[in-house]
Amino acid sequence: MNVDTNINGYQVMALLDTGADVNYMSQDTTCKIELAWVLASRHFKSVNGDWIQLTGEAKEVPVSLGQWTGTTNFSVTPIDD
């Protein structure tokens, strides 16, 4: 489900997956919303089965979705939106 949300003070359209255990964001999007992140040395398995190296991690990112406001972590990926 696509939802309007506020991430790091920017209005963005996000794909909401209630069964996901990790939040992913493209490196391009982190630049657009001025999100600070640090390098990471982990990999993740893509939908087609390929292993992809993460670009980095963003911690304690402010997020608002509807009436809910809190923080969450994002894994930064080289994949396009």
Secondary structure, DSSP 8 states (H G I E B T S, - for coil): -EEEEEETTEEEEEE--TT-SS-EEEHHHHHHTT---EE---EEE-TTS-EEE--EEEEEEEEEETTEEEEEEEEEESS--
